[in-house]
């Protein structure tokens, strides 16, 4: 409403000044805005909401266009039934403190929904150790140990150097020679690069981030936001 008022005021001023071309309307408008800063704040807020809506629409379109990469990449490990009608896709980094906080919440949420599966997207953004951990996790998948290795990496407080991930792998009984070989495989390197490109394409700006039913959720506090998206997706399936 205030924006409408200021536009009307400016138009009235313009009409009043039109008869005298020597008058400069700029200082008058500037003074009005200085006298009514709340109008500027309201305008900026509205602009921000419009930008958010437009960005959200672009993100949804990108998610829809890349559904296959999100849901059906053979190199992306998963938990839950592959036939589950609802899928959570999580982008994460093993060195991200927020991801470590979210990990048990995500798995607990999954336990409460038999119709939901989880797809893991390794997104190492925090340096060389993040890359090592991501490659080791994907290598563990080839030994059928991804989920327990993933949980161990998330729960470990030590440095995730090569020695650190090998220690964890050894404690879990994995074949270290095979792990090292698979970590350097072309397929695993390409899988991580695909995840990075996919994250960029759908505008994942931080970890953890989740995709559920075509929507992007950045961050996770207590799981209520994720729960709401799952329930929304489940309701849509019942219609």
C-alpha positions as a printed NumPy array, in Angstrom:
array([[  0.   ,   0.   ,   0.   ],
       [  2.793,   2.437,   0.855],
       [  4.423,   1.805,  -2.506],
       [  1.154,   2.698,  -4.236],
       [  0.962,   5.913,  -2.194],
       [  4.494,   6.97 ,  -3.095],
       [  3.896,   6.264,  -6.796],
       [  0.726,   8.365,  -6.679],
       [  2.597,  11.117,  -4.865],
       [  5.405,  11.106,  -7.414],
       [  2.936,  11.21 , -10.312],
       [  1.183,  14.176,  -8.702],
       [  4.511,  15.926,  -8.262],
       [  5.403,  15.203, -11.867],
       [  2.166,  16.786, -13.081],
       [  2.781,  19.82 , -10.888],
       [  6.305,  20.202, -12.164],
       [  5.496,  19.486, -15.806],
       [  4.606,  23.126, -16.511],
       [  8.086,  24.224, -15.532],
       [ 10.796,  22.185, -17.265],
       [ 13.506,  23.846, -15.172],
       [ 12.295,  22.079, -12.038],
       [ 14.191,  18.92 , -11.11 ],
       [ 12.016,  16.225,  -9.582],
       [ 15.014,  14.192,  -8.362],
       [ 15.708,  16.123,  -5.138],
       [ 12.01 ,  16.038,  -4.229],
       [ 11.843,  12.253,  -4.608],
       [ 15.098,  11.869,  -2.682],
       [ 13.765,  13.979,   0.173],
       [ 10.503,  12.005,   0.245],
       [ 12.434,   8.737,   0.558],
       [ 14.623,  10.21 ,   3.282],
       [ 11.529,  11.289,   5.158],
       [  9.858,   7.88 ,   4.67 ],
       [ 12.586,   5.202,   4.922],
       [  9.961,   2.564,   5.684],
       [  8.841,   2.803,   2.048],
       [ 12.334,   1.879,   0.886],
       [ 12.422,  -1.057,   3.31 ],
       [  9.036,  -2.292,   2.098],
       [ 10.109,  -1.998,  -1.522],
       [ 13.326,  -3.932,  -0.901],
       [ 11.436,  -6.623,   0.995],
       [  8.98 ,  -7.033,  -1.857],
       [ 11.817,  -7.191,  -4.373],
       [ 13.528,  -9.861,  -2.252],
       [ 10.345, -11.969,  -2.142],
       [  9.924, -11.691,  -5.913],
       [ 13.547, -12.756,  -6.414],
       [ 13.074, -15.682,  -4.04 ],
       [  9.962, -16.847,  -5.882],
       [ 11.702, -16.622,  -9.246],
       [ 14.748, -18.501,  -7.957],
       [ 12.501, -21.167,  -6.427],
       [ 10.723, -21.642,  -9.749],
       [ 14.057, -21.995, -11.568],
       [ 15.27 , -24.517,  -8.994],
       [ 12.108, -26.611,  -9.308],
       [ 12.438, -26.596, -13.077],
       [ 16.084, -27.691, -12.825],
       [ 15.194, -30.486, -10.389],
       [ 12.46 , -31.756, -12.714],
       [ 14.817, -31.653, -15.695],
       [ 17.486, -33.67 , -13.84 ],
       [ 15.271, -36.18 , -12.074],
       [ 17.11 , -39.187, -13.526],
       [ 20.503, -37.971, -12.268],
       [ 19.041, -37.262,  -8.85 ],
       [ 17.155, -40.503,  -8.371],
       [ 18.74 , -43.131, -10.584],
       [ 22.506, -42.648, -10.772],
       [ 23.963, -46.145, -10.409],
       [ 27.001, -44.795,  -8.537],
       [ 24.893, -43.074,  -5.846],
       [ 24.325, -45.379,  -2.845],
       [ 20.904, -45.574,  -1.256],
       [ 19.062, -46.761,   1.833],
       [ 15.527, -48.114,   1.895],
       [ 13.597, -49.897,  -0.818],
       [ 14.49 , -48.889,  -4.409],
       [ 10.769, -49.256,  -5.136],
       [  9.759, -46.709,  -2.471],
       [  7.451, -44.062,  -3.956],
       [  9.137, -41.171,  -2.108],
       [ 12.854, -40.41 ,  -2.341],
       [ 15.046, -38.097,  -0.288],
       [ 18.241, -37.014,  -2.036],
       [ 20.907, -35.681,   0.323],
       [ 23.969, -33.652,  -0.697],
       [ 26.587, -33.677,   2.07 ],
       [ 30.238, -33.401,   3.037],
       [ 31.8  , -35.636,   5.711],
       [ 33.763, -32.707,   7.135],
       [ 30.665, -30.514,   7.445],
       [ 29.593, -30.128,  11.072],
       [ 25.988, -29.46 ,  10.059],
       [ 25.992, -32.679,   8.021],
       [ 27.243, -34.626,  11.021],
       [ 24.431, -33.129,  13.102],
       [ 21.861, -34.016,  10.436],
       [ 23.014, -37.591,   9.768],
       [ 21.229, -39.378,  12.671],
       [ 18.125, -37.216,  12.185],
       [ 17.891, -38.232,   8.529],
       [ 18.314, -41.938,   9.276],
       [ 15.776, -41.787,  12.115],
       [ 13.307, -40.056,   9.812],
       [ 13.833, -42.811,   7.27 ],
       [ 13.076, -45.484,   9.882],
       [  9.631, -44.008,  10.424],
       [  8.666, -44.179,   6.746],
       [  8.736, -47.549,   4.991],
       [  7.653, -45.833,   1.769],
       [ 10.715, -43.553,   1.668],
       [ 14.227, -44.218,   0.421],
       [ 17.368, -42.107,   0.761],
       [ 19.886, -41.401,  -2.006],
       [ 23.336, -40.252,  -0.909],
       [ 25.115, -37.61 ,  -2.999],
       [ 28.715, -37.119,  -1.931],
       [ 29.519, -33.408,  -2.314],
       [ 33.053, -32.802,  -0.996],
       [ 33.454, -29.032,  -0.8  ],
       [ 35.767, -28.593,   2.185],
       [ 39.129, -29.54 ,   0.785],
       [ 41.319, -32.556,   0.112],
       [ 40.206, -34.563,   3.154],
       [ 36.582, -34.195,   2.077],
       [ 37.534, -35.64 ,  -1.322],
       [ 39.358, -38.554,   0.338],
       [ 36.377, -39.347,   2.563],
       [ 33.919, -39.161,  -0.342],
       [ 36.032, -41.456,  -2.52 ],
       [ 36.492, -43.919,   0.364],
       [ 32.757, -43.978,   1.048],
       [ 31.929, -44.722,  -2.585],
       [ 34.671, -47.363,  -2.632],
       [ 33.132, -49.011,   0.446],
       [ 29.881, -49.285,  -1.508],
       [ 31.63 , -51.749,  -3.809],
       [ 32.206, -53.969,  -0.784],
       [ 28.574, -53.746,   0.307],
       [ 29.491, -51.658,   3.339],
       [ 28.427, -48.155,   2.387],
       [ 25.834, -47.446,   5.074],
       [ 27.945, -48.588,   8.026],
       [ 31.   , -46.811,   6.586],
       [ 28.939, -43.651,   6.022],
       [ 27.731, -43.689,   9.627],
       [ 31.262, -44.31 ,  10.91 ],
       [ 32.625, -41.355,   8.926],
       [ 29.84 , -39.1  ,  10.213],
       [ 30.448, -40.184,  13.816],
       [ 34.248, -39.958,  13.68 ],
       [ 35.815, -36.86 ,  15.239],
       [ 39.335, -37.425,  13.928],
       [ 40.886, -36.054,  10.745],
       [ 39.558, -37.751,   7.612],
       [ 42.941, -38.178,   5.999],
       [ 43.788, -41.304,   4.018],
       [ 45.137, -42.847,   7.224],
       [ 41.962, -41.848,   9.051],
       [ 39.546, -43.41 ,   6.563],
       [ 41.703, -46.526,   6.286],
       [ 41.611, -46.897,  10.061],
       [ 37.814, -46.773,   9.975],
       [ 37.694, -49.209,   7.05 ],
       [ 39.992, -51.603,   8.898],
       [ 37.811, -51.451,  12.025],
       [ 34.816, -52.364,   9.861],
       [ 36.635, -55.285,   8.297],
       [ 36.917, -53.908,   4.754],
       [ 39.535, -55.016,   2.252],
       [ 41.995, -52.097,   2.357],
       [ 43.822, -53.   ,  -0.849],
       [ 40.554, -53.081,  -2.772],
       [ 39.403, -49.87 ,  -1.081],
       [ 42.562, -48.022,  -2.176],
       [ 42.233, -49.309,  -5.727],
       [ 38.553, -48.411,  -6.014],
       [ 39.106, -44.95 ,  -4.516],
       [ 41.244, -44.064,  -7.539],
       [ 38.886, -45.543, -10.108],
       [ 37.623, -43.392, -12.947],
       [ 33.997, -44.233, -12.148],
       [ 34.25 , -42.902,  -8.601],
       [ 36.012, -39.705,  -9.672],
       [ 33.387, -39.164, -12.36 ],
       [ 30.557, -39.838,  -9.9  ],
       [ 31.829, -37.108,  -7.561],
       [ 32.208, -34.669, -10.451],
       [ 28.647, -35.436, -11.578],
       [ 27.413, -34.694,  -8.07 ],
       [ 29.226, -31.351,  -8.058],
       [ 27.813, -30.375, -11.437],
       [ 24.328, -31.527, -10.467],
       [ 24.482, -29.53 ,  -7.227],
       [ 25.484, -26.437,  -9.172],
       [ 22.726, -26.974, -11.731],
       [ 19.915, -27.243,  -9.175],
       [ 21.41 , -24.433,  -7.049],
       [ 22.61 , -26.357,  -4.024],
       [ 24.598, -23.693,  -2.201],
       [ 25.481, -25.471,   1.047],
       [ 25.568, -28.801,   2.821],
       [ 23.524, -30.554,   3.909],
       [ 20.867, -29.96 ,   1.276],
       [ 17.948, -32.204,   0.424],
       [ 15.677, -32.744,  -2.543],
       [ 12.244, -34.192,  -1.784],
       [  9.363, -34.364,  -4.249],
       [ 10.834, -31.696,  -6.491],
       [ 11.667, -29.249,  -3.698],
       [ 15.057, -28.162,  -2.365],
       [ 15.641, -27.884,   1.377],
       [ 18.872, -26.232,   2.537],
       [ 20.026, -27.267,   6.009],
       [ 18.366, -29.277,   8.735],
       [ 17.694, -28.301,  12.333],
       [ 15.523, -30.869,  14.094],
       [ 14.054, -32.736,  11.137],
       [ 10.63 , -31.071,  11.158],
       [ 11.222, -29.418,   7.781],
       [ 12.225, -32.738,   6.208],
       [  9.288, -34.487,   7.862],
       [  6.9  , -31.893,   6.435],
       [  8.222, -32.382,   2.901],
       [  7.92 , -36.17 ,   3.202],
       [  4.34 , -35.908,   4.45 ],
       [  3.531, -33.503,   1.63 ],
       [  4.901, -35.995,  -0.902],
       [  2.981, -38.871,   0.716],
       [ -0.27 , -36.873,   0.647],
       [  0.252, -36.1  ,  -3.041],
       [  0.579, -39.837,  -3.739],
       [ -2.749, -40.546,  -2.018],
       [ -4.666, -38.09 ,  -4.199]])
